[in-house]
Amino acid sequence: MKPNLVYVFADQWRAQATGCTGDPNAKTPHVDALAGESLNFTHAVSGCPVCSPYRGSLLTGQYWLTHGVFLNDVCLGNEATSFAEALNEDGYDTAYIGKWHLDGHGRSSFIPRERRQGFQLWRVLECTHDYNDSLYYGDDPTPLRWEGYDAIAQTREAERYLREHKGEKPFALFLSWGPPHDPYLTAPQEYRDLFDPEKLVLRPNVPKEMEAEARKMLAGYYAHCAALDACVGDLLKTLGDLGQADNTLFIFTSDHGDMLYSHGEKNKQRPYDESIRVPFLLRFPSRLGGTGKELKTLLNTPDILPTVLGLLGINPPDTAEGIDFSSELLAGREPVVDAALYACPAPFGQWTRNQGGRECRGIRTLRHTYIRDLNGPWLLFDNETDPYQMDNLCGKEEVQELQARLDQLLATKLAERDDRFLPAADYIAKWNYTVDENGTVPYSR
């Protein structure tokens, strides 16, 4: 019997914000329990840490300058074989529920079937962060409305899909939540009541002058996470009740992290760990056993499609560029990668040039983060001795040899991807995108 797939991902949930990673503030008992039954990729990376670029790479297994979605609010083309198309071809029923953010035709617009990348069941809106008044579409252009807090309603719809799925075909369900992305203070009150801003423990890299605002927003952020954690528990219980838990590959992850005032920064796109590192828990009892094993493999976003398809026994499409780690995982080995590539081909949104945004490329190794911008080396952190990345070693005499090695490794990674590290304007022109003075693609609600 073919295994099923449930792929659950939040928007802007950073790797550090769970109890199982030692966050003293997080209340995530279901995610923590899941980690104890999963392969826990403790160094998973979102290589282009923005909503649409992540989704483009997730669904194609390609890097951002291949599929061309390196900005938000542009449309992913159909040139690559998508995740859903590969699953459909192998006999799966496919479903997508929640946030899409890959259509580029308006954030509240109906998305026709030909732009759904092969997904069959469809309960989707392009993008909204109004979590308590959220629309979606099915197969026709009549807007529907999620009842209450949309992530909970979407989870209920996902549970309904699991319960009502009939027939001999296996299912592949993708559930994409909007929270804990800001606005932070909009989670259900029962979860907001769990967090007192004054009692939160801040990361040491939050500037003193931002502590009050950080506490307020973090309380709301953790409330969103707590609500989603309960949803994870509900999904796992439903799979168990249906007798499908052992034969289902269940993944919990996020598209990218959130700075939340670390280094005085907000949101994502930045090359710091709060932005680029994400949770990635992979539970697959029938093929991987009970696990509860931590892996340091530098899993990057393009690696997800080939690895997941491989675990399901499906050959990844030729258009995918990521690494297929499935054979090593099935053999009980920890895959080893020397570095994960990071890129900001074009700063936009909340990281415009007047806010410090810059074109940059970099690598995250197990120990180091090394970043270049167009002017040369910019950041170098020893993440072992400096886990909060507060001491930039770039250009210091004592690390000259190390910096040279990392620079060469970055050059090798860029050459492998045929990434010439050009100014943003070159890529925007190549893909014929229209942007405003801040480099952002204008969009309609």
C-alpha positions in Angstrom: 0.0 0.0 0.0 1.4 3.4 -1.0 2.1 5.8 1.8 0.2 9.1 2.2 1.7 12.5 2.6 0.6 15.4 4.9 2.8 18.5 4.5 2.0 21.2 7.0 3.8 24.6 7.0 3.3 27.9 8.8 4.3 31.3 7.6 7.2 32.9 9.4 7.7 30.3 12.3 11.4 30.5 13.1 13.3 27.4 14.1 14.1 28.7 17.6 10.4 29.1 18.6 9.5 25.7 20.0 9.9 24.1 23.3 12.0 21.2 21.9 14.6 23.7 20.7 14.9 25.1 24.3 12.8 28.3 23.8 11.7 29.2 27.4 8.7 31.1 26.1 7.2 28.6 23.6 4.2 26.5 24.6 4.3 23.8 21.9 3.6 20.4 23.5 2.3 18.8 20.3 5.2 19.9 18.2 7.6 18.9 20.9 6.0 15.4 21.0 6.1 15.2 17.3 9.9 16.0 17.4 10.3 13.0 19.6 8.8 10.7 16.9 10.4 12.4 13.9 13.6 13.0 12.1 14.3 16.5 13.4 16.4 18.5 10.9 17.9 21.0 13.4 19.7 22.9 10.7 17.1 23.2 8.0 17.5 26.4 6.0 15.2 28.6 4.0 17.7 29.7 1.4 15.7 32.6 0.0 13.6 33.4 3.1 10.6 35.1 1.7 7.0 33.7 1.2 6.8 33.4 -2.6 10.4 32.3 -3.3 10.1 29.6 -0.7 6.8 28.3 -2.2 8.3 28.4 -5.7 11.2 26.3 -4.6 9.0 23.9 -2.6 6.7 23.2 -5.5 9.5 22.8 -8.1 12.6 21.6 -6.3 14.4 24.4 -8.1 16.4 27.4 -6.9 14.9 30.9 -7.0 16.9 32.1 -10.1 15.7 29.0 -12.0 12.0 29.3 -11.4 12.2 33.1 -11.3 10.1 33.7 -8.2 12.7 35.7 -6.2 10.1 38.4 -5.3 6.7 38.2 -3.7 3.5 38.6 -5.8 4.8 37.2 -9.1 3.4 34.2 -10.9 5.1 30.8 -10.9 5.2 29.4 -14.4 4.4 25.8 -15.5 7.8 24.9 -17.0 8.8 22.6 -14.2 7.1 19.4 -13.1 5.5 20.4 -9.9 5.2 18.5 -6.6 1.5 17.9 -7.2 2.0 16.9 -10.9 4.6 14.3 -9.8 2.3 12.9 -7.2 -0.7 12.9 -9.6 1.3 10.9 -12.1 2.1 8.3 -9.5 -1.6 7.8 -8.6 -2.0 10.2 -5.7 -5.0 12.4 -4.9 -3.7 15.8 -4.2 -5.1 18.6 -2.1 -4.0 22.2 -1.1 -5.6 24.2 1.7 -4.7 27.7 2.9 -2.2 30.3 1.7 -0.8 30.0 -1.9 1.1 33.2 -2.7 2.4 32.0 -6.1 -0.2 33.5 -8.5 0.6 37.1 -8.7 -2.8 38.2 -10.0 -4.0 40.0 -6.9 -4.0 38.7 -3.4 -7.8 38.2 -3.2 -8.3 37.0 -6.8 -9.7 33.6 -7.9 -6.9 31.3 -9.1 -8.0 29.2 -12.1 -7.2 25.5 -12.4 -4.4 26.0 -15.0 -2.4 28.0 -12.4 -2.8 25.6 -9.5 0.3 23.5 -10.3 -1.7 20.3 -10.6 -3.5 20.3 -7.2 -6.9 18.7 -7.4 -8.8 19.6 -4.2 -8.5 23.4 -3.8 -9.4 25.5 -0.7 -7.1 28.5 -1.3 -6.6 32.2 -1.2 -3.5 33.8 -2.7 -2.6 35.7 0.5 -4.2 37.4 3.5 -3.1 38.2 7.0 -6.5 39.1 8.2 -6.8 35.8 10.1 -10.2 36.4 11.6 -11.9 37.5 8.4 -10.4 35.4 5.8 -11.7 34.4 2.3 -10.9 31.4 0.1 -12.0 29.8 -3.2 -12.8 26.4 -4.3 -13.4 25.4 -7.9 -15.4 28.5 -9.0 -15.0 32.2 -8.5 -17.5 32.5 -5.7 -15.6 33.7 -2.6 -16.1 31.7 0.6 -15.2 32.6 4.1 -13.3 30.7 6.8 -15.2 30.7 10.1 -13.3 32.4 12.9 -9.5 32.1 13.1 -8.6 30.8 9.6 -5.8 28.4 10.6 -8.1 26.5 12.9 -10.9 26.4 10.2 -8.3 25.3 7.6 -7.2 22.5 9.9 -10.8 21.4 10.3 -11.1 21.3 6.5 -7.9 19.3 6.3 -9.3 16.8 8.9 -12.6 16.6 6.9 -10.6 15.8 3.8 -8.7 13.1 5.6 -11.9 11.5 7.0 -13.8 11.6 3.8 -11.0 10.5 1.5 -12.2 7.3 -0.2 -10.9 4.9 -2.7 -7.7 3.0 -3.3 -5.6 6.1 -4.1 -3.2 7.5 -1.5 -3.6 11.1 -0.6 -1.1 14.0 -0.5 -2.4 17.0 1.5 -0.6 20.3 1.7 -1.8 22.7 4.5 -0.4 26.2 4.5 -1.2 28.5 7.4 -0.8 32.3 7.4 0.2 32.7 11.1 2.4 33.3 13.0 3.3 36.0 10.4 2.3 39.5 11.7 -0.1 41.0 12.7 0.9 39.3 15.9 -1.9 40.4 18.2 -4.7 38.5 16.4 -4.6 34.9 17.7 -7.7 33.6 19.6 -7.9 35.1 23.1 -7.4 31.8 24.8 -3.9 31.6 23.4 -3.1 35.2 23.9 -3.9 34.8 27.6 -1.1 32.3 27.9 1.7 34.9 27.4 2.6 37.8 29.7 4.9 40.1 27.8 6.7 41.1 30.9 7.6 37.5 31.7 9.1 36.7 28.3 12.8 35.9 28.0 14.3 37.9 25.1 17.1 36.8 22.9 20.3 38.7 23.9 20.6 40.2 20.4 17.4 42.3 20.9 18.5 45.9 21.4 17.7 47.4 24.8 15.6 50.3 23.3 13.4 47.8 21.5 12.7 45.4 24.4 9.3 46.8 25.3 8.0 46.6 21.7 9.6 43.2 21.2 7.9 41.8 24.3 4.5 42.9 23.1 4.9 41.5 19.7 6.6 38.3 20.8 3.6 37.6 23.2 1.3 37.7 20.2 3.7 35.6 18.0 3.9 32.9 20.6 0.1 32.9 20.9 -0.2 32.2 17.2 2.4 29.4 17.6 0.4 27.9 20.5 -2.8 27.9 18.4 -1.0 26.2 15.5 0.6 23.7 17.9 -2.9 22.7 18.9 -3.8 22.3 15.3 -0.8 20.0 14.8 -2.1 17.9 17.6 -5.6 17.7 16.1 -4.2 16.6 12.7 -2.1 13.9 14.3 -5.0 12.6 16.3 -7.2 12.5 13.2 -4.6 10.4 11.4 -4.4 8.1 14.4 -8.1 7.7 14.7 -8.3 6.8 11.0 -5.5 4.2 11.3 -3.4 6.2 8.9 -0.7 7.5 11.2 1.9 4.8 10.5 1.6 4.9 6.8 1.6 8.7 6.4 4.7 10.8 5.9 3.9 13.8 8.1 6.0 17.0 7.8 5.8 20.1 10.0 7.9 23.1 8.9 7.8 26.8 7.9 8.5 28.9 4.9 11.1 31.1 6.7 11.7 32.6 10.1 11.1 36.0 11.7 13.6 38.5 13.1 11.2 39.8 15.8 13.6 42.6 16.7 16.8 40.5 16.9 19.6 42.7 15.7 17.0 45.5 15.6 15.4 43.9 12.5 11.8 42.8 11.7 10.3 40.1 9.4 12.5 38.0 7.1 14.9 38.2 4.1 17.8 38.9 6.3 20.7 36.4 6.4 20.6 35.9 10.2 19.5 32.6 11.8 16.3 34.0 13.1 15.3 34.6 9.4 16.8 31.6 7.5 16.5 28.7 9.9 13.1 26.8 10.1 11.7 23.8 12.0 11.6 20.7 9.9 10.1 17.6 11.5 9.6 14.5 9.4 7.6 11.6 10.8 7.2 8.4 8.9 6.8 5.4 11.2 6.2 2.7 8.5 9.5 3.4 6.8 11.7 5.3 9.3 10.5 3.8 12.6 9.9 5.7 15.8 13.0 7.9 15.2 13.2 10.9 17.6 16.6 11.5 16.0 18.2 14.9 15.5 20.0 15.4 12.2 22.3 18.3 11.4 21.9 17.9 7.7 21.7 21.3 6.0 18.4 20.7 4.3 17.6 23.6 2.0 14.3 24.4 0.4 15.0 23.0 -3.1 15.9 19.7 -1.4 12.4 19.1 0.0 10.6 18.0 -3.2 13.2 15.4 -4.3 13.7 14.1 -0.8 10.0 13.7 0.0 9.2 12.1 -3.4 12.1 9.8 -2.9 10.8 8.7 0.6 7.4 8.0 -1.1 9.1 5.8 -3.7 8.7 8.3 -6.5 11.5 9.4 -8.8 12.0 13.2 -8.6 11.4 15.0 -11.9 14.3 15.9 -14.1 13.5 19.6 -13.6 14.2 19.5 -9.9 17.6 20.8 -8.8 17.7 20.0 -5.0 19.4 17.0 -3.4 17.5 13.8 -2.8 18.4 12.6 0.7 15.9 9.8 0.8 18.2 6.8 0.2 20.5 7.9 3.1 17.5 8.6 5.4 15.9 5.2 4.6 19.3 3.5 5.3 19.5 5.2 8.6 22.4 7.5 7.7 22.7 11.2 8.3 23.3 13.0 5.0 26.2 15.4 5.0 26.2 18.7 3.1 29.1 21.2 3.3 26.9 24.3 3.1 23.4 25.6 2.3 23.2 28.5 -0.1 21.4 31.7 0.9 20.4 34.5 -1.5 18.6 37.8 -1.6 18.7 38.5 -5.3 16.5 41.6 -4.9 15.7 43.3 -1.6 12.0 44.4 -1.3 9.1 44.7 1.0 10.2 45.3 4.6 13.9 45.3 3.6 14.2 48.0 1.1 17.4 49.8 0.4 16.6 52.7 2.8 16.1 50.0 5.5 19.4 48.3 4.9 18.3 45.9 2.2 20.9 44.8 -0.2 21.6 42.2 -2.8 23.6 39.4 -1.1 24.6 35.8 -1.3 26.0 33.5 1.4 26.4 30.1 2.9 25.3 28.6 6.2 27.6 25.7 7.2 27.2 23.8 10.4 29.4 26.2 12.2 29.6 29.4 10.2 27.5 32.0 8.4 29.3 33.9 5.6 27.7 36.6 3.5 28.8 38.8 0.7 27.0 41.8 -0.8 27.8 43.5 -4.1 30.6 45.4 -2.5 32.3 42.4 -1.1 32.4 40.4 2.2 29.8 41.6 4.7 29.1 39.1 7.5 31.0 36.2 9.1 29.7 34.5 12.3 31.0 31.6 14.3 27.6 30.1 15.2 29.2 27.7 17.7 30.9 30.3 19.9 28.5 33.1 19.0 25.0 31.5 18.6 23.2 34.9 18.6 25.5 36.2 15.9 26.6 39.4 17.7 30.3 39.4 16.8 30.9 40.0 13.0 34.3 38.5 12.3 34.4 39.7 8.7 37.7 41.3 7.7 39.4 40.5 11.0 43.0 39.4 10.7 42.6 36.3 12.8 40.0 34.8 10.5 41.6 35.6 7.1 42.3 32.0 6.2 38.8 30.9 7.3 37.2 33.8 5.4 39.1 32.9 2.3 37.9 29.2 2.5 34.3 30.2 3.0 34.5 32.7 0.2 35.8 30.0 -2.1 33.0 27.6 -1.0 30.4 30.3 -1.7 31.9 30.9 -5.1 31.7 27.1 -5.8 28.0 27.0 -4.8 27.2 30.0 -6.9 28.9 28.4 -9.9 26.9 25.2 -9.5 23.8 27.3 -9.7 25.1 29.5 -12.6 24.4 32.5 -10.3 26.5 35.4 -11.5 25.4 37.5 -8.5 24.2 40.5 -10.5 22.4 43.6 -9.3 18.7 43.2 -8.7 17.8 45.3 -11.7 19.3 42.7 -14.0 17.1 39.9 -12.7 14.0 42.1 -12.6 14.6 43.1 -16.3 15.3 39.4 -17.3 12.0 38.3 -15.8 10.2 41.5 -17.0 8.8 42.3 -13.6 7.4 45.7 -12.7 8.5 47.1 -9.3 8.0 50.3 -7.4 10.7 52.6 -6.1 11.3 50.2 -3.2 11.8 47.2 -5.5 8.5 45.7 -4.5 6.0 44.2 -7.0 2.8 46.2 -6.6 -0.2 44.1 -5.8 -3.9 44.5 -5.2 -5.7 43.1 -2.2 
